[in-house]
Amino acid sequence: MKKPIYFLLPLFAAFALGAHAQSEMKHTPNGALYQIFTGNAGDKIKQNDVITFNFIQKTDKDSILFSTYKAGRPVQAQIQPSQNVGDLMEVFPLLAAKDSALVKVPTDSVFKGHEEARPPFFPKGSYLTFILKIEKVQSLTDAIAEKTAAAQKLKDGEVAAANSYVAANKINAVTTVSGLKYFVTTPSIKRKPLAGDTVLVNYTGKLLGGKVFDSSVEADAKSAGLEQPGRKYEPISVVLGQGQVIPGWDEGLLLLNEGSKATFIIPPSLAYGEKGAGQDIPPYSTLLFNVELVKVKPTKHAPVAKKTGIKSPAKKRVYRKTPASKKTN
């Protein structure tokens, strides 16, 4: 949930009162200017701590470049020794949980050695301004435990949601060993592809809740209000078994015949997992794909030896010890 606008007012008020004169601000060893607006009791942030914080990033002319409040969620960082003036690692250890501060980073230091990357809104002598608020401070152990618990909760929720979707829609899906669920909606008796073959596929992808996030079919895209400027609505070309697509596709397309249509219900482990993909696919999302295997373009495969009924003579087994340095897991 986004922070209400009144939450930002104390920060801006402090900025107006405290930043009117840079001469009153303190300096870090690497040249950043800072002013702490609050002085909350509690331990200061330590090396290796994980902090959760909100920030507003601005130019000298108060143009907002980025805001975690607008993005809708804070960010996390592990405290490490400072590598450059812009990483703020000199300032964080001066703060405690719930502290807020103003930090001004000299852009001359940020772009030193690569002036060609300096944008026009950061002229020489200017500053990159941060308004920070530390929301939470955790030890690394506690942060990892919290992240693991949250991840497991998301995983369990997605498994339950996928099972509920199948039951609610009375889907008679086949479940593979990997966890992929699929059901064929339009069967075909044409050839099946093999790993290494190129296939042409039409598809529409959506989340369990029904939100369409991608489609190669113009009618589906328009029906869902999906904006894909410059997109050519035509089957996409995929070489199977080469990792060009998510594992759920690589596995599922090998199960279909040319000309068939099917729906894949792909668990997070066979899709985008804990990272998700962009703004449209959250972490640990189960994905639904309506696919059509339009065409199979076979490649040359090694011939399969025919069984002749004649047994080959037994070969002597040779046992060789593998040096410890060459053992593989």
Disulfide bonds with the S-S distance in Angstrom:
none
